[in-house]
Amino acid sequence: MPSAPGRRSGDAAALAAAGAAQHQVLAAAGLDLTASGDVSGLIHVVAYGLANGTGAAPAALRITVRALADRLAAEHPGRSVEVRIPPYAAVQCIAGPRHTRGTPPNVVETDPATFVGLACGFISWDDAAASGAVRASGERADLRAFLPLDERLWPGEGP
């Protein structure tokens, strides 16, 4: 995971502001957790807030979703599946046949909180699909083999 905000995550000031906003969300719930100042730290505190039902500050959630989507595309390059997390990100990933025009044949769409849960491992693909929180169409749209991205992103406890 990069220590800088990354190409779509904003600048250092935006990262710091998002971390501070997430700290306030957690503090309002009686939790004293602060992001370490890098994207990985922000992912940890956002994941912790979402997994515990506390929630996430919008700016923190946006940066987290974009960073995790970019990581999914970097770790599993390709153009056979489009993953959509509106309103924050859309990436193409997974090796295989690519589409050239129109709607791709393999599409996964989910909300930001569910995507963070899938990427960090505190929501399973099966549970998200069964609840309708993730919609997948196409023969390659099952991302079970690619998520979570890294078990270290969600240690199961606070950062």
Order of alpha helices (4+ residues) and beta strands (2+ residues): alpha-alpha-alpha-beta-beta-beta-alpha-alpha-beta
